[in-house]
Structure formats: structure tokens, C-alpha cells
Amino acid sequence: MEKDVQWTSEVISKEVELEKKHEGLKAHKLKLGILKRDTLEEEKYAESVHRDVADIKAVECRRRTPSDLCREIVDLRGIENLIELHRRRKVRRKKAGSSARTVAEMLVMGSVNPSDFLKAAAQGWTEVIEKFLEDGGNPDTCDEFRRTALHRASLEGHMAIVQKLLDKGADINFADRLDCTAVHWACRGGWLDILKVLQSSGADLNVKDKVLSTPLHVATRTGHCDVVKYLLSSGIKVNAKDREGDTALHDAVRLNHHKIVKLLVLGGADMKAKNSDGVTAMELVKQWQFDIKETLETLVHAKGMGLL
């Protein structure tokens, strides 16, 4: 028994180290403005204000970190208690899912207001979306940030809702206050299947937002290799520049996304393109980024030899 506890503690200690590294990288991305705290994600757990469901309270779920779990093992002194904790978590998650279903079911009993329609798009409540649209609701209804249900469903990966909205005439190129379209949001979420549906419905894959970022910039910054690969195969403008003059290659190098660097170079990215500061992607590489610098030098050499 003691060996089991010791082994579990060692595994969780390793997870603690990985989590610290992850948090450090996340903080760096927040500083760069790559990741932003988004009200769409927070809204998923917000309590409903609909009059018919105001008395239903959401189950509070706080994610425990590996550090928390490690302390619990020490405090509870036993693997049996760890197993019991795991069982309780599963029960809480099941109850939370059940409560969400109840809210959705109650919403469709009456008329669905715009606020609940938009929340349903983020939550994945297809029946609420259908009810709103059947009652004559506008599929392009948006919030104060001009974010529509299509934007929300594209970010969260709710394919059925995306398809339903498009079938009902949702504007596929509708831009929010930051000029982001559904394509930008799908790329940010990393939902390749939704990106394909949007493209087949006529979405512009080279569209730029307010800071001149293309879907390729967004997919590169968020590290979605499969999305980047698909965009490149679709013939997008690989050397498009944002407001700072950065190409997707600049972003990939800055964020140390090795695989995406390779995809971009093989896809025709100009390694000599300079941003507004007159800096190329190669020159952007920091001293501590030896691995990605080596990758770039290898690719340059291979291209010079006609191997690419």
C-alpha cells in the first residue's frame, strides 16, 4: 500500500513540474497578446438568468492541480482515499452535465431569448438553437461585441450547431468588433472539420481582422498544426503580414512551434521577409532557441541544394 502511495506521489510530482512549465509558457503568451481571457469561455459556467431557470444553481467545479492532489494524498494517507476522490469527481461531473441538460430542456419549453440563444451556441445546446430559429429568430443575433452564435459554435467545436446556423442563412463572413469572422474563431479553437465546412460554404480563408491577422496567423499562434497544414494546402497567402509586419513564420519562430515552422517553409514561406522592425524570422531567433535555429538553417541549406 505504501509503495502505491509513493509511486502515485512521484507521478504527480512530475506533473507538478510540467504544470509549472505550462503556466510559464501561458504567461509568456498572455504577455505577447497571443492568449486572451475570453468571456465566451467564462460564460460556459455562468449561472443562467432566464426567469424559468433562475432557481437552478450550477454545480461549482474547481479544477485541482497536481499540487493539490499531492497534498491530498499526504493528508488522506492512502490510495483508497485517492480512489474515492476520483469517484466523487466523476459523480460531480455527471451531476453538472445533468443540470446543463435540465436547463436546455426548460429553455425550449418557452420562447428563447437572444441571450440564451447565444449561450446555447457556446454550450452546445442544439435544441435551444433550433427552437430560437423555428420561432423566427435572427441567426445573426449578436452580443455587445458583435459575436454571433456562429462565432461561438465555431470556437467551441459544435458542428451540428454550425451546420444548423448556416442552413438557416447565418452570414458566414459576419465580423465581430475585432473584425474576426467564424473562420478566425474556428482556427483559434483548432476545429479542422468546422473550418472545412466554413470554407465549403464560401468563407474567405485570407480574411484579416482588425490587427490584420489572417486565419493562418491565428492557427500558427495557437499551435494547431493540422489547421495550418490544411490552410496551406488550400492555397492561402502564406506571406501575409499583420499590423506589425509579421508573417505567420515570424509568429511560429517567436513561439517556438517547430512543426509549424517546417510546414510554413515547405509551404512557401519567405524566410527573408522582414517585419516592421526590419527583422526576418531567422534574425528573430533568440540565443536560447538553438533547436529552432538549427531547424531553420537546415531548411535553408536543403532549399539551397534544391532538396525542397
N, C-alpha and C positions, 0 to 999 in steps of 0.2 A: 504493500500500500504506500509506504513512504517513498519507494522508488518511483511509483506512478506520479506522486505529487511532485517529486524532484524533477522528473522528466518534463512534466507539464509546465513547471515554473521556468525551466530552461528554454522551452519553446516560446513561451510568452515573453521572456526577456529579450529574445531575438526579435520578436515582433515589436517590442518597445523601441528598439534601435531603428528598425525600418520605419516605424511611425514618425520618429523624430526627424529622420531624413526627409520623409514625405512632407511633413509640416514645414520644414525649412524651405523646400522647393516651392511649396504652395505660397509661402510668404513672399518668396522672391517673385513669383508670377503676379501676385497681387500688387507688388510694388511696381512692376512693369505695366500693370493695367491689363494683363492678359486674362486674369480671372477677376470677376467682379461679383460681389454678393448680389444675388438676383432675387427680386421679390417673387418671381414665378416659383422658385424652389421653396421659399419660405411659405408661400400661400398654400402649398400642398398640405401643410399641417395646421393651417389656421382654422379656428372654430367658425362654423357656418353662422351667418347672421340671418338666415331665412327664418321667417316667423313660424313656419311649420316644424322646424327642426332646432329651434333655439334652445330647447331643453336637453338636447343630446350633447354630451360633452365628449370631446376627443380624448382618447387614451394617451397620456403623456408617455412618450418613449424617448429616453435619453440614451444615446449610444455610449456604451462603456468602452474605454480604451484598453489596450493590453496592460497598461499600468494599473488600471482599476481592477482588472481580472487577477493580476498578480497579487495585489493586496488582499483580494477576496480569498484567494487560495490560502494565504498565510493566516488570515483571520479565521477562516472557517475550518482549517486544519483537516482537510480530507477531500479525496476525489469524489466521494459520494455527494458532498455538498455542491461541488462544481457541476456534476451531472444534474442535480436538482435545479441549480440556477439556469442551466441551459434549457431544461424542460419548462421552467416558468417563463423564460423569454419567448419560447415558441407559443405558449398559451397567450401571452400579451399581444404578440404579433397577429395571432389568429383573431383575437377579440377586436383589435384595431381594424383589421380588414373587414370583419363583420359589421362594425359600426359604420364604416365607409359605405358598405352596401346598403345599409339601412337608410343612410342619408340620401343616397341616389334614388332609392325606391320611393322615398317620401316626396322627393322633389318632383318626380314625374306624375304625382297624383294631382298636382295643381298646375298653374301656369308657371313656367320657368322664367325668372327674371334675367336680365343681361349679366348681372354679376355672377349668378350661379351657373349660367351658360359658360362663361369664361373659366370659372373654377373647374367645371366638369371637363373642359378640354385638357387642363393640366393633370387632373386626377385620372382621366381615362374612363369617365362615366358616359359610355356611348348612348345609353337610353335617354339620358338627360339632354344630350346634344340633339338626338332625333326628335324629342318632344318639343324643344325650342324651335327647331326648323319646321316641324309639321304645323306648329301654331303660327307660322308666318314670320318667324324671327329672321333678322338680317344676318347671314353667315359672316359678314364682315364687321359685326359688332366689335368694338374695341374698348380698351380701358383708357385711363388718362395718359398713358404712354403710347397710345395708338397700337397696342399689341392685341392682335386678334386671336381667336380660337385656333386658327391655322398656325400662327406663330407658336402658341403654347403646345399644341399637339405635336408639332414638328420637333420642338426641343425635347419633349418627354418621350417621343417614340411611339405615339399611339396611332398606328397605321390605320385602323378602322375609322377613327375619327377624322384623320386627314382625308381619307378617301370619301367619306360622307360629306365633308365640307366642300371638297372640290366638285362632287356630283351636284351639290346644291348651288354652285356658282360662286364660291369664295374666290376673291381676287388673289391670284397666285403671286402677283408682284406687289401686293399691298405692303407699304413700308411703314415701320413704326417711327417714333420721334428721332431715333438714331439712324434712320434710313435702312434699317435691317429688314430683310424680307424673310419669308419662310425658309428659303434656301440657306441663308446665314444661320438661322436657328437650327436647322437640321444638321448642318456641318458642325456647329458647336456641340450638339448632342452626340454626334458621331453616328447618326442613323442613316446608313447607306441605302437601305431599302426605301426609306421615305424620300431621300434625295433623288433616287431613280424615278419614283412616282411623280415628284415635282417637275423633274426635267421632261418626262414624257407628256406632262400636261402643259408644257410651254414655258417653264420657268427659265429665266436668264441666269446662266451659271457664271457670268462675268460681272454681274451687278455689284456696285460698290455702295458701302454705307457712308455715313457722314464723315468718317475719317479715312475714306477711300479704300477701306479694306474689302477685298473680294472674298467669296466663299473659300478660295484656296488659302488665303491668309488665315482665315478663321480655323479651318481644318488643320492647318500646319501648327498654329499656336496651341490648339487643344490636343495635338498629338494623335489624330485619328488617321493612321496610315492607309487603311482601306479606302477611306473617303478621298484622301489626297490622290491615291493611285487611280481611282475612278474619275476624278476631275481631270487629271492629266490625260487619261485615255479619251476623254470627251472633247479634247481639243481646246481647252480654255487657254487664256493668255497667261502663260507661266511666269512672265517677267513683269506683270502688272505691279505698279508701285502704290503704296499707301501715302498718306499725308506727309509722313516723314521720309518718303522716298525709298522705303524698304520694300524689297520683293519678298516673296514667301521664303526664298532661300536665306535672306538675312534673318528672318524670324526663326527658321529651323536651326541655323547655326547658333544664334543667340540663346536658344532654349535647349541646345544640345540634343536635338532629335536626330540621331544618326541615320535611322532608316529613312526618314523623310528627306534628309539631305541627299541620300543616294537616289531616291525616287525623283526628286526635283532635277538633279543634274542629268540623270538618264532621260528625263522628260524634256530636256532642252533649256533648263535654267541657265541664264548668263552669269557665270562666276565672276565676270569683270564689271557687272552692273554696280554703279555707285549710288548710295542714298544721298539725302540732302546734306549730309556732313562730308560727302566725298569719299565715303568708306565702302569698300567692297565686302562681300561676305567673307572672303578669305582674310582680309585685314581685321575683320570684326572678331575673329577668334582670339580669345584670351589665352594667356600663358598656361592656365590650368586646364585648358581644353585640348590637351595633346591628342586625345583619341579622335576627336572630330577633325582636328587639323590634319592628322595623318590620313584620314578618310578623304578629305578634300584634295590633298596632294597626290594621293594615289589615283583619284579620279582624273585630275588634271593630266597626270602623266599618261594614263590609259587613253585619254582623249587625244593627246598629242601623238600617240603611237598609232592612232586610228583603230583602237580596240573597242571603242564605244560608238 
